[in-house]
Amino acid sequence: MPAGYCVEYPRPPESWERHLYKSTDGGASWTLAATGIAYPNILSIAVDPADSDLVLAGSGCGGVFRSCDAGASWSHFSTGLELLCVWDVAVHPLDDETLYAGVSSVEALGCDHDAGMFVSHDGGLSWLPRNDGLFFQPSFHTSAVGVALCDQETILAPNRGWNLFKSTDEGLNWEWRGGPHGLGSYWLTDLAIDPQNHATAYVSVAGFEPDYPDVYKTEDCGETWQPIASYLIWMEFNCVTVDPTDSQTLYAGSGWEGVWKTTDGGGAWACTGAEILNTRVWEIVVNAEDPQTVFAADGDWNGTGIYISDNGGDSWRLYNDGLLDLSVYALAHDVQPPSLGDDYPPRLYAGTRTGGVYRRTADTPWVPINEALQAEAVHALTLGSPGSAVYGRVLYAGTDAGVYRRVPAGDLDGDGDVDLSDLATLLGHYGMSAGASYADGDIDGDNDVDLADLAALLGAYGVG
C-alpha cells in the first residue's frame, strides 16, 4: 500500500506549528515524519508520481524541504532564500535575470526571522541577502520593491513600520529616507514608479486616521517626498498604480472606501464607481493597450474577487467566472508583444490567498496554473521584460514559500526564450493524441495542446 501524508492543524494560540505525519496502512496509524524540517509549519505536500520516495513539503517559514527516502529525512530545498514570506518581487528593467524580493517574518506562524531584502542574478534560481543598512522589527516587512533608472540606478523599498529605504548600489547598502526627507508616515503599503519617468514615484499609506497623508510623491528618485493626497478617507490605502499611457492618471485602492483616481498628477482626487465600495482593494492594474480597461482585486479574507471597469473606473462589474478563491492579493496583465499583433491575446494573472495563481485569456473563464507551485498564498505577481520571448513573458510569484517562476507558454525547454528548439520540441509532441494536455505548449491559452498551438508557433517564425 502506498504511503500517505497529512498535516496536523493545531488549535491556536497554543501552537501555530503544523507537523507532517505519514501513514503506510491506509490511515489506520500515523507517525511523525519531520526529521530535518527546521520550520514545522507545513502548508503543502507533493509526492513525485514516478518515484514515491521523492516528496516535497512547503513550509510557511522555511521554504521548500525535500525528502528522497519517503519522508524518513528532509533537507532544505530553497537555495539562499531563507526568509520566506515574499511580499513583492521586482525585475530589473534592463536585465531579466536580476530580481529583488522583499520579505518578512511570519510572526503569527511562529517564525523568528527578521524582514529583509534578497537579490537573484540568475532569474530566481538562487538568492543572496541584501540587508546592510536596513532595520526592522519581526512584525514589519518590506511591502514593495521597485527599480528606477535615474541618473543613478536606484532601488526603492517602502516598509510597513519603518518608512522607506533607498539603495544606489544594487542593494549592497541602504539609506533610510523617512521623516527628514518628507515622508512623515511610517506604514507604507505600496510603490508605483512612473514608467515614463523613473525619477517620479508614489507610495500609498496605511494611516488609519483622517489627518494622515494618503499618497506621497517623489520627483527626485526617492530623495525627497511630498504628500499629494490627504484627508480622503478614514481607512488605509493599500495600493497605488500609474496609468502606463498617461503619467498624470493614478489609481489608489483603499480599505472599504473604493478606488480613487486623479487625472492631474494628484492635484484632485475623486472616488470611482460605487460598485466597488465596501471592498478591500489590494491591487489595481491598467491595460496598457486600452487604458480605459482597469482591473481591481479584493484582498479581504472574505473577498468578492476581481472587478473590471471598461470606462476608466466610472463603473465596475465582477470578473470572476471560474475563479474559485475570491480573496485576491495580486494581479498582473500581459499584453501582446508588438511583433505579434492580434495573434497573442492579452492575459490577466491573479494571485490568491489559498488557491495559488489563476490565468484568464480574453473572455474565457479563469483557470488555475499551479503546476509545481508549492504554495497557497500568492502576495505578488511580476512579469519579466518582453526580451526575446515570442509568446508571453516570464511570470514571477512571491509567496509564503519563496519566489516561483513560470516560463512563457511556448518556452518548452525552459530557457526563458521561445526559439527554434521549442519548435522542435513541440513538433515532437505530435505523437500525442489531439487535445492532450501539455501546459507549457498551450500557446493560445485554451487549456489544450493542439494544432492551433503548432500553427501559432510556426507563424511566429514566418512558416506556414
Buried (B, 14 or more C-beta within 10 A) or exposed (E): EEBBBBBBEBEEEEEBBBBBBBBBEEEEEBEEBBEEBEBBBBBBBBBEEEEEEBBBBBBBBBBBBBBBEBBEBBEBBBBBBBBBBBBBBBBBBEEBBBBBBBBBBBBEBBBEBBBBBBBBBEBBEBBEBBBEBBBBEBEBBBBBBBBBBBEEBBBBBBBBBBBBBBBBEBBEBBBBBBEEBBBBBBBBBBBBBBBEEBBBBBBBBBBEEEEBBBBBBBBBBBBBBEBBBBEBBBBBBBBBBBBBBEBEBBBBBBBBBBBBBBBEBBEEBEBBBEBBBEBBBBBBBBBBEEBEBBBBBBBBEEBBBBBBBBEBBEBBEBBBEEBEBBBBBBBBBBBBBEEBEEBBBBBBBBBBBEBBBBBBBEEBEBBBBBEEBBBBBBBBBBBBBBBEBBBBBBBBBBBBBBBBBBBBBBBBBEEBBBBEEBBEBBEEBEEEEEEEEBEBBBBBBBBBBBEEBBBBBBBBEEEE
